Structure formats: structure tokens, C-alpha cells
């Protein structure tokens, strides 16, 4: 036990101020800029940094015209982000309790899950835990995983792809989704039988090259028609896609669960052509050592949610076939 206590000797010397100044120095790459932000003198900032480096026993920055992280600094940055993330989380929970709320859970989700599965699961959580406070951030999957690594999120919902095996997080399958072709409700593509050849006659909005959705789409079109349509616009922004489809005759790609939601609102319609190799498993990700009962219950409720209908799904042997 005494050996374990000695291993934490350096940490006992640290204060939250050490971590804040370290992260600001990394952001500004300058003692001068950091001192201006914090309204401290440059010698005071230098003293805080020297005290921190003495505590950890190694240099954290390489000095030069600009400060840059030393190898030890890179490792320490992960520790600083995670520690301050935990402090922020505790502060939010304490504030929630003072406000009369019992518990708090922070959720990160990609858009399709945020529209499709998450709302019903949230309502179930609120019924089971009266007074619970839920924070939901919808965004890029990689960015959400990074935030969970900094303890800013308790659970992330996203695709169960190659990133899952390298993330180091525990995961659980909650649903499956696929990509579909969509257009405005009055688009010409809906006025007659949809075919792969006709796709080439229209103007496209596609996600950037290298994304899974773009690769799946191009593979399908090559197999069915042999020619890939060149997009007029490349974007992953859903609001941009919806606004463009409202104003012009564009075809675009969405997850089927997202398309179902907007089709129900009468904003678009799914084109009944099925892409090849298109099933995308969706999962919940969490840090196994930091998951509490709220995370586990949310996962169970996500798995219980009924699947949405699949608008525009072609019948076997129907519009999914290429032109003769």
C-alpha cells in the first residue's frame, strides 16, 4: 500500500490551476499570451509551469519561439483534459442536485440515432428516473468519441465500424440502419419508374469522398450502371441538403431512419433503389470503468425501442434492378 501511495506523490502537489495553465499554454503556445488571458505576470505563469514540471519530474514543453508539447506533455495533456472533464461533470451533478434534479447523464449521438431511437429512450429514462437531467449533443462521431475521452460525455451513439475496434471503449449493438437516396417530394425522379440509369440524368448532393456513405453509393452505382455521377455539391450538412432540395431538383443520400423522419414531415421522399452492401450496425459506446446504472439503463432502453418503418424500400426484383 505504501508503494501505491508513493506513486501518487506527484499528483498531491498538483492544483486545478496547474492544469488550467498547462492547457492554456498548449493552446496559445506562448507564456506571454497565456499571461494576458489570465491577467497574470509572465514570471507568475513561468513559476506555475516550473512548479508543474517539478511535480511530474519531466519537461512538458519544448521551449523555442513557440512552446510545443514534449512527449511527456502529450501524455499529460490527456490526463489534464480527463481530470478537468471529471471536475466539470461533478460540478454539473452538484448543481443538478441543488436545483432539485436527481441525476444527470450526458449523451453524444450521430443524427440518425438522435432522431430515430434516442427520443423514445429519453422518455423512458424520464419515467424511470423522475427529475433526471439529460444533456444531448448531436455531432460528428469522431469528435464525440474524443469528448468522451475527456470525460465530457457519458455515452456515445454511433456506427459500429472499424473505429469501434480501436477506440478502446465498450460497445453494444442497438440497431441497424442503411443509406437511401432521397429527393424533394415533387422531384422529377418520382414521376415515373426509378432506374439506375435515370440517376445519371439528375444533379447530386453527395457527402465528401472517403466517407462510408459515399463509398457505398459509388460502389452500388458502379455495379448497377458502370458510371458514377459527379456531384454538384459535396457536404455532410443535413440542413444544407434539406435547404438545397427544397430549392432545386437535387438527389441526395441520408440514413433511412433520418429519411423516414423527414418523409413523415413531408419534406422529402425516398427513391426506391437499394444500395449494395449497405447495412450499418449502430451501437452505444462507453468507458467500462466509468459507466454507472444510468448508462446501462439507457442502453437497455435503446435496444427496446421499436424499429421505424422503412419508407420507399423496393420490393425484390422491382425498381432495384438496373436498366436492361
Steps between C-alpha positions, in 0.01 A plus 500: 500500500784740584641443150168596347489818707851594389394462137251784552741738672531719189122529468464632856696809401268586214221755507225564251684822415797294379277315256323812377826686436654196331208465257499872425875493432439214258224698330692829470856358465611809688568603859432862403158424349408277793591769752280749313201266498535422870596855602817370660858613460727296276723401796191371682401279205859377468499416871179298468648308207831433678312381809291265283806356321675451835197306623488260204878476482534573126478788256153541353587756232785547256602866521557705186339790320182314580431243766425151375413189693779262594417125497419519872283803428290304252430235762435760768252683276278191490513484880421872534202483263356194669549641850339835422222315319428302816502820707257665258276194509495498880420870505205450265369212711530704820317789335229261379450370853482856637234574236292203608604264219605153610757390239665616176616312191682650201433337162677546168328369187521503124195653335320184386494351852416839649188516284406133492574313824606756757177700557302193608783377723523844662130496583540155656794626707297796622218271608738269685707780655273796586708816521783366281682756286617390155745690281502398133760611245458392138810515283790332325572151634878543528461831682250344740740216583773754572267684736420179684874445538513837678213389730268756344251231394379187678388308192534537122264355239639438152596249230657170601778513242879472499530782750331283762785248513762771554308730733558294815142557610241240590220478245154349453298465181174699519369507142580470129457765234576551132551781251223597259465739206265793565352794311239768556142377486437663159827391338480363145650168614168413670284552189596175330675174574833566676797329335875508550551644151269791577710590804772629268259752349458691826706741712654355817591607852748250645702473820878553472717231341634239741186485712327163538175631352674638190700180447190281534310714252779503240546124529128443442479728198809342344351153544160602364587750229877522456521881524517711816309832500715802583348708780424866452535549876693308767384541858415295810277776638139385524354854523690593183373192318139562604516867401648416159246225431221742585632750244618274218475158339777326692550138600678431829583223749370456855478224756164329462395582858572870440322489165196337664472789743517770232277306263238486775522880518445520125842655429641228277435159353717189473593375154431121488845382391699294748875545538729194518678398822321770687411371848655717773495365858447772760631474853539664838856566620610569855799476731453176686679622814283812522155376401232522769147364513366790291719407202402134520130582531517737201659224291221259597237756406666568164489127424132485594390777266281378210652536154357772275343416168718499192352737243569443136656155542481323163346158464733219392538501125331841472658838437828380650602342168721685253365601161512233236 
